[in-house]
C-alpha cells in the first residue's frame, strides 16, 4: 500500500451486480464501497467516495440513466465526490459535520476542480422518498451516533437497507469525528443513540434481507444487530471486552488513534476513546 498513489487507493473502483439493477462499487483496498441503484427513469448513487473522478466515469459506464447522488452522511469518504453530480440528497444536519469536509487533511482531491462544486443540496429526512421510477427509496432519519448527519435508505421492493457507517461487521466508530468545536460530544448520549438506531434496524428487519454498510463487509447478516445491542448493554454492565490494540490499518492512521480502544462482544465491536468509554463503563444502563 505504501507504493500506491491516491488514485489507486481512493479511486480504483471494482463494480459488480448485487441484482439486475443494483451495483456495488468497491474501492479503498477492498474496505469501502458505494452503491448504484437503477430505476426505470433515473439512478441513485448512495455515497460519492473521496472525490476521485473515476467514480463518475465508472457510473457512466454502468447506467445511461440520469444520476442523482445521496449521502449516508457528510464525511469526506462518503461525500467528497458530491461535486461530480448536480444534485445530492443530504441530511438536514449536514452542516454539523461540514468542518470535516471543509478542512479535512484527509481530503485527497481538489473539490473545487469538480464539474459541479456548487451542487444543489436537497435536504431530506424521515418520511421522504426518492422515486427512481418503479423503484422508491425511503429515507429514514438516524439519531446522532457515528456522526451528526446520517440517513438510512430503505428499498422495500428489493429488500435492501443502506446503513452507511452506523452499522458494520468489523466495527462501528463512535468517537467524536465531526471536527466541529461547537458540538459537545456526550459518550452516554452517543451509546444510547447507537443502541436505539440498532433496535430500529431490528424492528425494520421484516422488510429487508441484508444490511448494506459502506465498510468492512457487505452485505451483512441481520444477526449482527443483536450482538451490537448486547454490546452496549455489556458496556454499561462493565462486562464488554476492552482491547487497546486496534488491529485496523486505516483507523490506526487516524489522528485520535493513540486515544482509542476497541470494545468487543461476540461478533460486534466499536472504536471509541478509552477515556470517554470509562465514564460510562460499568455504570448500569
C-alpha positions as CSV (number, residue, x, y, z in Angstrom):
1,X,0.0,0.0,0.0
2,X,3.0,2.3,0.6
3,X,3.8,2.4,-3.1
4,X,0.2,3.1,-4.3
5,X,-0.8,6.6,-5.4
6,X,-4.0,8.2,-4.1
7,X,-6.0,7.4,-7.3
8,X,-5.2,3.7,-6.8
9,X,-6.2,3.7,-3.2
10,X,-9.2,6.0,-3.3
11,X,-10.3,5.9,-6.9
12,X,-9.9,2.4,-8.3
13,X,-13.5,1.1,-8.4
14,X,-14.4,-2.5,-8.9
15,X,-18.1,-2.8,-9.7
16,X,-20.3,-5.9,-9.5
17,X,-24.0,-6.5,-9.6
18,X,-26.0,-7.4,-6.5
19,X,-29.1,-7.9,-8.6
20,X,-30.3,-6.9,-12.1
21,X,-30.5,-3.2,-11.1
22,X,-28.1,-2.7,-8.2
23,X,-24.4,-2.3,-8.3
24,X,-21.7,-2.4,-5.6
25,X,-18.7,-0.3,-6.4
26,X,-15.8,-1.4,-4.2
27,X,-12.6,0.6,-3.6
28,X,-10.0,1.7,-0.9
29,X,-8.2,-1.6,-0.9
30,X,-11.4,-3.5,-0.6
31,X,-12.5,-1.8,2.6
32,X,-15.1,0.6,1.3
33,X,-17.9,0.7,-1.3
34,X,-20.7,2.8,-2.7
35,X,-24.0,1.7,-4.2
36,X,-25.7,2.4,-7.5
37,X,-29.4,1.8,-7.7
38,X,-31.1,1.9,-11.1
39,X,-34.8,2.6,-11.7
40,X,-36.8,2.9,-14.8
41,X,-36.4,6.7,-15.1
42,X,-33.2,7.5,-13.2
43,X,-30.4,6.1,-11.0
44,X,-29.4,6.8,-7.4
45,X,-25.7,6.7,-6.2
46,X,-25.6,6.2,-2.5
47,X,-22.3,8.0,-1.4
48,X,-19.7,9.5,-3.6
49,X,-16.4,8.4,-2.1
50,X,-13.3,10.5,-1.6
51,X,-13.6,12.7,-4.7
52,X,-11.9,10.6,-7.4
53,X,-13.1,11.4,-10.9
54,X,-13.0,7.7,-11.8
55,X,-16.2,7.2,-9.7
56,X,-18.2,9.4,-12.1
57,X,-16.6,7.7,-15.1
58,X,-17.5,4.3,-13.7
59,X,-21.1,5.3,-13.0
60,X,-21.5,6.5,-16.6
61,X,-20.3,3.1,-17.9
62,X,-22.9,1.3,-15.7
63,X,-26.0,3.2,-16.4
64,X,-27.4,5.5,-19.1
65,X,-30.0,6.9,-16.8
66,X,-29.7,10.4,-15.2
67,X,-27.9,10.0,-11.9
68,X,-28.6,11.8,-8.6
69,X,-26.5,11.1,-5.6
70,X,-27.3,10.8,-1.9
71,X,-25.0,10.8,1.2
72,X,-25.5,8.3,4.0
73,X,-23.6,11.0,6.0
74,X,-21.5,14.1,5.4
75,X,-18.0,12.7,5.9
76,X,-15.3,13.1,3.3
77,X,-15.0,9.4,2.5
78,X,-18.8,9.4,1.7
79,X,-19.4,12.9,0.3
80,X,-16.2,14.4,-1.1
81,X,-17.2,13.3,-4.6
82,X,-20.5,15.2,-4.5
83,X,-19.3,17.8,-6.9
84,X,-19.4,15.3,-9.8
85,X,-23.2,15.4,-9.6
86,X,-25.7,18.3,-10.0
87,X,-27.9,17.2,-7.0
88,X,-27.2,15.4,-3.8
89,X,-29.7,14.3,-1.1
90,X,-28.3,15.1,2.3
91,X,-29.4,15.0,5.9
92,X,-30.7,18.5,7.1
93,X,-27.9,18.4,9.7
94,X,-25.1,18.1,7.2
95,X,-23.6,21.4,8.4
96,X,-22.8,19.9,11.7
97,X,-20.3,17.6,10.0
98,X,-19.2,20.1,7.4
99,X,-15.9,21.1,9.2
100,X,-14.6,17.6,8.4
101,X,-15.4,18.2,4.7
102,X,-14.2,21.8,4.5
103,X,-10.9,21.5,6.3
104,X,-10.1,17.8,6.5
105,X,-6.4,17.0,6.0
106,X,-7.6,13.6,4.7
107,X,-9.1,15.2,1.5
108,X,-7.1,13.8,-1.4
109,X,-8.7,15.5,-4.4
110,X,-9.4,19.2,-5.2
111,X,-13.2,19.6,-4.7
112,X,-13.2,23.0,-6.5
113,X,-12.0,21.4,-9.7
114,X,-15.0,19.1,-9.9
115,X,-17.7,19.9,-12.6
116,X,-20.3,21.0,-10.0
117,X,-18.6,22.3,-6.9
118,X,-21.8,24.3,-6.1
119,X,-24.0,21.3,-6.5
120,X,-27.6,21.5,-5.1
121,X,-28.0,20.0,-1.7
122,X,-31.5,18.6,-1.3
123,X,-32.2,18.2,2.4
124,X,-34.3,15.1,3.2
125,X,-35.4,13.3,6.4
126,X,-37.8,11.0,7.9
127,X,-40.8,10.2,5.6
128,X,-39.2,11.5,2.4
129,X,-38.9,9.2,-0.6
130,X,-36.7,9.1,-3.7
131,X,-38.6,7.9,-6.7
132,X,-36.4,6.4,-9.4
133,X,-39.4,5.2,-11.5
134,X,-40.7,1.8,-10.5
135,X,-38.3,1.9,-7.5
136,X,-39.0,4.0,-4.5
137,X,-36.3,4.5,-1.8
138,X,-37.5,5.5,1.7
139,X,-35.4,7.9,3.8
140,X,-35.1,7.3,7.5
141,X,-33.5,9.7,10.0
142,X,-30.9,8.4,12.4
143,X,-30.1,9.5,15.9
144,X,-26.6,11.0,16.3
145,X,-24.2,8.1,16.9
146,X,-21.4,7.6,14.4
147,X,-21.9,11.2,13.3
148,X,-24.5,14.0,13.2
149,X,-25.7,13.7,9.6
150,X,-26.6,10.0,9.0
151,X,-29.5,8.7,7.0
152,X,-30.7,5.1,6.3
153,X,-32.2,4.3,2.8
154,X,-34.7,1.5,2.7
155,X,-35.6,-0.3,-0.6
156,X,-38.6,-2.5,0.4
157,X,-39.1,-3.9,-3.1
158,X,-35.6,-5.2,-3.4
159,X,-35.4,-5.9,0.4
160,X,-32.3,-3.8,1.0
161,X,-31.4,-1.3,3.6
162,X,-28.3,1.0,3.2
163,X,-26.9,2.0,6.6
164,X,-23.7,4.0,6.0
165,X,-21.3,3.8,8.9
166,X,-23.9,3.4,11.6
167,X,-23.6,-0.4,11.3
168,X,-20.7,-2.6,10.2
169,X,-19.5,-6.2,10.5
170,X,-16.0,-5.3,11.7
171,X,-16.6,-2.3,13.9
172,X,-18.5,1.0,14.3
173,X,-16.6,4.2,15.0
174,X,-18.3,6.0,17.9
175,X,-15.6,8.5,18.8
176,X,-16.0,12.2,18.0
177,X,-15.2,12.7,14.3
178,X,-17.1,15.9,13.5
179,X,-14.2,18.3,13.8
180,X,-16.8,20.8,14.9
181,X,-15.8,22.7,18.1
182,X,-19.3,24.0,18.5
183,X,-20.7,20.5,19.1
184,X,-20.4,18.8,22.5
185,X,-19.6,15.0,22.4
186,X,-21.6,13.1,25.1
187,X,-20.5,9.5,25.2
188,X,-23.6,8.4,27.1
189,X,-25.9,10.0,24.5
190,X,-23.9,8.5,21.6
191,X,-24.1,5.0,23.0
192,X,-27.8,5.2,23.8
193,X,-28.5,6.7,20.4
194,X,-26.4,3.9,18.7
195,X,-28.5,1.3,20.6
196,X,-31.7,3.0,19.6
197,X,-30.7,3.1,16.0
198,X,-29.8,-0.6,16.1
199,X,-33.1,-1.5,17.7
200,X,-34.9,0.4,15.0
201,X,-33.0,-1.5,12.3
202,X,-34.0,-4.8,14.0
203,X,-37.7,-3.6,14.0
204,X,-37.4,-3.0,10.3
205,X,-35.8,-6.4,9.6
206,X,-39.1,-7.9,8.2
207,X,-38.7,-5.5,5.3
208,X,-35.1,-6.3,4.2
209,X,-32.9,-9.4,3.8
210,X,-29.4,-7.9,4.3
211,X,-27.8,-4.9,5.8
212,X,-25.7,-2.9,3.4
213,X,-23.0,-0.9,5.1
214,X,-20.2,1.1,3.4
215,X,-17.2,-0.5,5.1
216,X,-15.6,-3.8,6.1
217,X,-18.0,-6.4,4.8
218,X,-21.2,-6.2,2.7
219,X,-23.9,-7.3,2.8
220,X,-24.0,-8.5,6.4
221,X,-26.5,-10.6,8.3
222,X,-29.3,-9.2,10.4
223,X,-27.9,-11.3,13.3
224,X,-25.2,-8.7,13.9
225,X,-27.9,-6.3,15.3
226,X,-28.4,-8.5,18.4
227,X,-24.7,-8.6,19.1
228,X,-24.4,-4.8,18.9
229,X,-27.4,-4.2,21.1
230,X,-25.9,-6.6,23.7
231,X,-22.5,-4.9,23.3
232,X,-24.0,-1.6,24.5
233,X,-25.7,-3.3,27.4
234,X,-22.4,-5.1,28.3
235,X,-20.6,-1.8,28.3
236,X,-23.0,-0.4,30.9
237,X,-22.7,-3.6,32.9
238,X,-18.9,-3.4,32.8
239,X,-18.5,-6.7,31.1
240,X,-17.6,-5.8,27.5
241,X,-14.0,-6.7,26.4
242,X,-11.7,-3.7,26.1
243,X,-8.7,-4.1,23.7
244,X,-6.0,-1.4,23.4
245,X,-4.7,-2.9,20.2
246,X,-6.8,-1.6,17.3
247,X,-5.8,-4.1,14.5
248,X,-7.1,-1.8,11.7
249,X,-4.6,-0.1,9.4
250,X,-6.9,2.8,8.4
251,X,-8.1,3.5,12.0
252,X,-4.5,3.4,13.2
253,X,-3.8,6.3,10.7
254,X,-6.5,8.5,12.4
255,X,-5.1,11.4,14.5
256,X,-7.0,10.2,17.5
257,X,-5.7,6.6,17.2
258,X,-3.5,6.8,20.3
259,X,-6.5,7.6,22.5
260,X,-8.8,4.9,21.0
261,X,-9.6,1.3,22.1
262,X,-11.7,-1.4,20.6
263,X,-14.6,-2.7,22.7
264,X,-15.9,-6.2,21.8
265,X,-18.8,-8.5,22.4
266,X,-19.4,-11.6,20.3
267,X,-19.3,-10.5,16.6
268,X,-19.7,-6.8,17.4
269,X,-17.1,-4.2,18.2
270,X,-16.8,-0.4,18.3
271,X,-13.9,2.0,18.3
272,X,-14.1,4.7,20.9
273,X,-11.9,6.9,23.0
274,X,-10.9,4.9,26.1
275,X,-11.2,7.9,28.5
276,X,-14.8,8.6,27.2
277,X,-15.7,4.9,27.4
278,X,-14.6,4.6,31.0
279,X,-17.0,7.4,32.0
280,X,-19.9,5.0,31.5
281,X,-18.3,1.6,31.7
282,X,-20.0,-0.4,34.5
283,X,-22.4,2.4,35.4
284,X,-25.6,0.4,34.6
285,X,-27.8,1.3,31.7
